């Protein structure tokens, strides 16, 4: 077995649990969409808009995961005895940020959603759904910290085991509460939100019990201000990136709203389908984050660069295989979500474009995570947001709205953007300027 094959095998061993866990999240989103779609296109559009508003709020704490993971991986590579310092800092930040944000977002839910919804009926559904989801924001923040800690220690199997339990519970609760099964009240769209929130709280409890049992006594002591600042410094660019990236999706749905409710409903399904396919690439990238961080922790820069390329080759093959059904049998896939033939026809070509898009996106998905393992969160933020806000969204408006090419025009613009974005990340990785970052020097 050649060294390249061995390294690719290690990437796959670490990435597989993360990939399966992330795939289960996308499958869950699609199941929720399929369940809610039977309540009508307004319900589907409302859940889509409420869900993306929730995604935007989650983005504010998302950087905690990569911050805790990269610091933990570098501490592992440097053979530090205490690995829980980044975790303790992340938990403190998660509580301090999550609680006030969830309160403010619940209060201002109507203002947040009203301007992007295509109708008053959709607005009402989206606001109720969002408010029932936002109460779990602090639980999400703490879960991200715990997940990042164990991924940084390369114990990725824990993520898969927990996420399967959480999502199985979510599907069962959501279905029961949507339609009123087993004596439970039929709450419609609100039932889906309540089921998701309860399952997230269950997940946090499981993560907490496992961490408490496996950590050394008193390992999670009160962190120092310096440790909190270090964690926050790494988390902030990634959270800011995720926030504006999520806001970009809100703008995207605002654009689709200009095209009508059918475009919003189809766009919601297309985005969730794309996430079903790109998340395995993100999973490979998360594995690369740990491997790159560990290599830099022991000051092996050549190995750090090599891990990124090996992970990219693995992700490229996986995403190509996963994209084939979208290219070959688009009507069959869309028929799962739509009984209206007009919606199937509207989504056929954009779905095939989505298949090409996720293949072109491989380098950006993997190397963005690998760069964060090296502490280059600021570089990732600038490149990602620059491409999205300065290129994609203006072009999408111009082609889709101004020139009148509609949903197909918006998706063709997105295909071009994804290709250029991946090219940019590959260029940054090959230049190796990220190796001069001193963020890991504290672990030497």
C-alpha atoms as one frame of an Amber mdcrd trajectory, in Angstrom:
protein
   0.000   0.000   0.000   1.462   3.345  -1.067   1.819   6.260   1.380  -0.820
   8.234  -0.544  -3.352   5.404  -0.242  -2.593   5.061   3.484  -3.138   8.769
   4.045  -6.358   8.719   2.046  -7.491   5.726   4.087  -6.878   7.638   7.320
  -8.829  10.610   5.973 -11.725   8.293   5.160 -11.645   6.600   8.574 -11.874
   9.953  10.337 -14.288  11.495   7.850 -16.755   8.613   7.472 -18.533   9.080
  10.823 -18.696  12.845  10.260 -19.948  12.351   6.696 -22.663   9.932   7.782
 -23.685  12.221  10.605 -23.880  15.226   8.287 -25.726  13.187   5.681 -28.234
  12.232   8.336 -28.784  15.952   9.020 -29.493  16.603   5.345 -31.730  13.558
   5.115 -33.580  14.895   8.142 -34.085  18.264   6.439 -35.411  16.497   3.367
 -37.724  14.296   5.435 -39.064  17.391   7.183 -39.595  18.991   3.770 -41.386
  15.890   2.483 -43.608  15.741   5.584 -44.474  19.431   5.484 -44.954  19.501
   1.691 -48.251  17.625   2.131 -49.545  20.668   4.034 -49.207  22.850   0.925
 -46.592  25.008  -0.818 -47.125  27.891   1.634 -46.213  25.568   4.513 -43.136
  24.322   2.664 -42.027  27.857   1.808 -42.643  28.993   5.399 -40.561  26.179
   6.869 -37.828  26.953   4.347 -37.688  30.642   5.267 -37.958  29.963   9.005
 -35.246  27.342   8.743 -32.852  29.683   6.957 -33.516  32.417   9.482 -32.552
  29.860  12.130 -29.462  28.979  10.099 -28.488  32.649  10.181 -28.804  32.783
  13.963 -26.866  29.525  14.370 -24.090  31.047  12.278 -23.374  33.477  15.127
 -22.108  30.595  17.285 -20.920  28.212  14.582 -17.304  29.354  14.782 -17.040
  27.812  18.258 -16.847  24.347  16.690 -13.861  25.047  14.426 -12.125  27.127
  17.124 -12.357  24.401  19.753 -11.485  21.671  17.246  -8.408  23.348  15.748
  -7.002  24.275  19.179  -7.641  20.778  20.546  -6.019  19.120  17.506  -2.935
  21.299  17.806  -2.733  20.546  21.523  -2.884  16.822  20.690  -0.048  17.232
  18.180   2.013  19.147  20.754   1.421  16.375  23.359  -0.147  18.734  25.875
  -1.425  17.041  29.022  -4.596  19.147  29.394  -6.764  19.203  26.275  -9.957
  20.672  27.721  -8.903  24.329  27.959 -10.421  25.280  24.552 -13.583  23.331
  25.400 -14.087  25.170  28.699 -13.599  28.513  26.977 -16.027  27.566  24.221
 -18.721  26.553  26.697 -18.466  29.875  28.538 -18.700  31.811  25.266 -21.603
  29.642  24.090 -23.723  30.485  27.126 -22.735  34.177  27.134 -23.625  34.597
  23.454 -26.423  32.077  22.929 -28.862  33.202  25.614 -29.130  36.915  24.721
 -29.185  36.240  20.970 -32.031  33.739  21.300 -34.078  36.220  23.351 -33.543
  39.093  20.906 -34.234  36.888  17.871 -37.482  35.559  19.367 -38.603  39.131
  20.064 -37.730  40.437  16.588 -38.777  37.334  14.614 -41.477  39.133  12.644
 -39.127  41.899  11.489 -36.436  39.374  10.562 -38.670  37.281   8.315 -41.308
  39.669   6.992 -39.163  41.347   4.367 -38.070  38.100   2.694 -41.419  36.260
   2.653 -43.441  36.344  -0.590 -46.839  36.560   1.176 -48.468  37.212   4.545
 -49.497  33.554   4.869 -45.898  32.401   4.437 -44.694  35.056   6.915 -47.054
  33.827   9.625 -45.929  30.207   9.213 -42.239  31.112   9.107 -42.368  33.302
  12.246 -44.066  30.636  14.357 -41.658  27.963  13.126 -38.615  30.156  13.768
 -39.656  31.100  17.316 -40.057  27.455  18.287 -36.599  26.679  16.902 -34.642
  29.653  18.280 -35.142  28.602  21.917 -32.579  25.839  21.284 -29.787  28.209
  20.149 -27.772  27.956  23.382 -28.044  24.166  23.276 -26.719  24.275  19.711
 -23.768  26.467  20.772 -22.768  24.093  23.583 -23.190  21.065  21.327 -20.885
  22.640  18.732 -18.189  23.086  21.394 -18.458  19.476  22.569 -18.481  18.163
  19.012 -15.420  20.227  18.112 -13.555  18.951  21.170 -14.083  15.271  20.378
 -13.459  15.751  16.645 -10.197  17.510  17.550  -9.225  14.406  19.508 -10.077
  12.376  16.373 -12.901  10.586  18.183 -15.276  11.227  15.305 -17.308   8.048
  15.906 -19.023   9.784  18.837 -20.533  12.352  16.499 -22.120   9.684  14.313
 -23.568   7.696  17.207 -25.113  10.717  18.861 -26.455  12.294  15.709 -28.217
   9.083  14.678 -30.052   8.994  18.020 -30.920  12.680  17.789 -32.216  12.537
  14.231 -34.180   9.339  14.744 -35.883  11.006  17.681 -36.441  14.121  15.593
 -38.172  12.285  12.745 -40.417  10.334  15.119 -41.391  13.377  17.183 -41.878
  15.671  14.193 -44.079  13.200  12.314 -46.160  12.525  15.430 -46.599  16.210
  16.231 -47.283  17.296  12.651 -50.103  14.824  12.085 -51.209  14.013  15.643
 -50.044  10.406  15.981 -50.260   8.270  19.172 -52.621  10.629  20.934 -50.423
  13.693  20.434 -52.009  16.907  19.111 -51.689  17.586  15.387 -49.753  20.854
  15.287 -48.835  21.021  11.605 -45.697  23.028  10.856 -45.236  23.909  14.528
 -45.003  20.198  15.319 -41.937  19.926  13.090 -40.267  22.805  14.960 -41.048
  21.367  18.402 -39.764  17.931  17.406 -36.482  19.421  16.186 -35.987  21.536
  19.319 -36.617  18.635  21.706 -34.226  16.383  19.805 -31.466  19.028  19.962
 -31.852  19.260  23.737 -31.577  15.467  23.914 -28.380  15.613  21.875 -26.799
  18.154  24.209 -27.612  15.939  27.175 -25.931  12.923  25.562 -22.812  14.922
  24.644 -22.613  16.290  28.187 -22.885  12.866  29.843 -20.193  11.340  27.591
 -17.801  14.243  28.146 -18.341  14.233  31.918 -17.648  10.499  32.142 -14.558
  10.431  29.920 -12.801  13.627  31.026 -10.486  13.628  34.020 -11.906  14.922
  37.330 -11.878  18.733  37.494 -10.611  18.879  33.884 -13.272  21.463  33.009
 -12.200  24.188  35.404 -13.102  27.863  34.933 -11.045  29.066  31.941  -8.739
  32.067  32.082  -9.519  35.283  30.247  -6.553  34.621  27.957  -7.971  31.222
  26.989 -11.421  32.704  26.365  -9.886  35.461  24.230  -7.866  32.945  22.172
 -10.958  30.845  21.524 -13.041  33.899  20.686 -10.359  35.265  18.341 -10.458
  32.072  16.279 -14.235  31.672  16.504 -15.184  35.206  15.477 -14.050  35.161
  11.800 -15.712  31.782  11.192 -18.929  32.886  12.897 -18.916  36.142  10.936
 -18.336  34.184   7.744 -21.199  31.818   8.521 -23.491  34.704   9.464 -22.974
  36.557   6.209 -22.995  33.300   4.256 -26.373  32.484   5.815 -27.549  36.045
   5.180 -26.612  35.449   1.574 -29.078  32.570   1.482 -31.719  34.875   2.945
 -31.029  37.318   0.101 -31.179  34.394  -2.334 -34.655  33.498  -1.086 -35.636
  37.163  -1.294 -34.647  37.027  -4.954 -36.617  33.825  -5.434 -39.557  35.483
  -3.700 -39.525  38.082  -6.499 -40.057  35.152  -8.886 -43.052  33.833  -6.899
 -43.934  31.242  -4.258 -43.312  28.261  -6.620 -39.683  29.352  -7.053 -39.292
  29.682  -3.263 -40.702  26.182  -2.710 -38.543  24.623  -5.436 -35.491  26.576
  -4.295 -35.959  25.294  -0.735 -35.876  21.686  -1.949 -32.919  22.306  -4.281
 -30.829  23.867  -1.521 -31.574  21.002   0.859 -30.701  18.498  -1.852 -27.412
  20.281  -2.488 -26.644  20.135   1.245 -27.329  16.415   1.149 -24.455  16.089
  -1.303 -21.951  18.740  -0.225 -21.940  17.792   3.454 -19.883  14.633   2.818
 -17.284  16.993   1.346 -17.526  19.173   4.437 -17.114  16.028   6.555 -13.875
  15.215   4.759 -12.819  18.810   5.341 -13.549  18.560   9.073 -11.321  15.470
   9.223  -8.636  17.413   7.352  -8.952  20.223   9.911  -7.911  17.859  12.699
  -5.108  16.282  10.660  -3.708  19.649   9.541  -3.920  21.040  13.088  -2.177
  18.009  14.566   0.612  18.195  11.951   1.173  21.891  12.688   1.128  21.148
  16.417   4.191  18.957  15.917   5.615  21.528  13.403   5.408  19.245  10.338
   4.385  21.735   7.669   4.897  19.416   4.712   2.520  16.871   6.222  -0.033
  19.617   6.906  -0.064  20.604   3.227  -0.214  16.988   2.102  -3.253  16.238
   4.268  -5.219  18.963   2.460  -4.463  17.530  -0.991  -5.211  13.964   0.114
  -8.537  15.044   1.601  -9.424  16.924  -1.587  -8.838  13.836  -3.739 -11.116
  11.778  -1.478 -13.876  14.404  -1.491 -13.705  14.869  -5.255 -14.363  11.183
  -5.908 -17.191  11.008  -3.365 -19.016  14.102  -4.584 -18.813  12.988  -8.217
 -20.512   9.683  -7.394 -23.171  11.337  -5.219 -24.035  13.900  -7.898 -24.877
  11.352 -10.601 -28.543  10.718  -9.614 -29.289  14.440  -9.815 -27.940  14.497
 -13.360 -29.524  11.254 -14.583 -32.929  10.975 -12.867 -33.944  14.524 -11.854
 -37.689  13.941 -12.314 -37.654  10.920 -10.024 -35.922  12.881  -7.283 -38.195
  15.908  -7.588 -41.240  13.636  -7.601 -40.473  12.748  -3.983 -41.297  16.314
  -2.960 -43.773  17.567  -5.541 -47.002  16.104  -6.877 -47.512  19.188  -9.030
 -45.982  18.514 -12.465 -45.406  22.230 -13.028 -43.058  22.354  -9.995 -41.191
  19.274 -11.255 -40.666  20.942 -14.622 -39.549  24.166 -12.940 -36.933  22.329
 -10.879 -35.618  19.845 -13.484 -32.778  21.861 -15.065 -31.812  23.674 -11.813
 -31.489  20.266 -10.121 -29.119  19.051 -12.849 -27.138  22.268 -12.469 -26.984
  21.556  -8.718 -25.371  18.181  -9.462 -22.567  19.860 -11.403 -22.297  22.569
  -8.767 -21.485  20.240  -5.884 -18.688  18.568  -7.884 -17.120  21.946  -8.663
 -17.444  22.894  -4.983 -15.116  20.136  -3.698 -11.970  22.253  -3.284 -13.784
  25.042  -1.432 -15.531  22.582   0.897 -12.370  20.723   1.897  -9.676  23.379
   1.809 -11.742  25.946   3.722 -11.880  23.522   6.662  -8.207  22.606   6.268
  -7.227  26.280   6.344  -9.164  26.733   9.583  -7.172  23.849  11.044  -4.112
  25.987  10.324  -5.672  28.996  12.052  -6.362  30.870   8.796 -10.008  31.641
   9.596  -9.656  35.224   8.414  -8.462  34.121   4.959 -11.402  31.742   4.640
 -13.829  34.468   5.691 -12.550  37.039   3.209 -12.482  34.653   0.255 -15.873
  33.086   0.958 -17.739  36.323   1.608 -16.031  38.199  -1.201 -17.090  35.588
  -3.754 -20.631  35.348  -2.417 -21.508  39.014  -1.879 -19.410  40.728  -4.536
 -19.894  38.145  -7.294 -22.748  35.662  -6.845 -25.600  37.728  -5.367 -25.237
  40.742  -7.712 -24.971  38.405 -10.723 -27.940  36.341  -9.535 -30.100  39.466
  -9.335 -28.898  40.715 -12.724 -29.345  37.409 -14.565 -32.376  36.021 -12.741
 -34.424  39.191 -12.128 -33.212  41.972 -14.405 -32.575  39.837 -17.509 -35.574
  37.636 -16.737 -33.936  34.184 -16.790 -35.674  33.221 -13.545 -34.727  30.234
 -11.419 -32.528  28.695 -14.117 -30.563  31.926 -14.463 -29.987  32.155 -10.717
 -28.746  28.570 -10.586 -26.415  28.992 -13.595 -24.919  32.009 -11.851 -24.426
  29.906  -8.735 -22.643  27.231 -10.781 -20.146  29.821 -12.066 -19.644  31.198
  -8.551 -18.944  27.744  -7.050 -16.349  26.969  -9.729 -14.534  30.265  -9.215
 -14.692  29.912  -5.431 -13.059  26.478  -5.498 -10.381  27.750  -7.853  -9.586
  30.513  -5.373  -9.254  28.122  -2.419  -7.011  25.768  -4.386  -4.780  28.694
  -5.332  -4.528  29.842  -1.687  -3.702  26.315  -0.490  -0.988  25.758  -3.096
   0.658  29.092  -2.347   1.159  27.903   1.272   1.042  31.413   2.689  -1.163
  30.021   5.476   1.931  28.266   6.867   3.226  31.601   8.200   0.273  31.901
  10.635   1.444  31.939  14.239  -1.882  30.882  15.748  -0.463  27.465  16.649
   2.738  28.725  18.232   1.259  28.483  21.716   1.236  24.698  21.355   4.903
  24.292  20.507
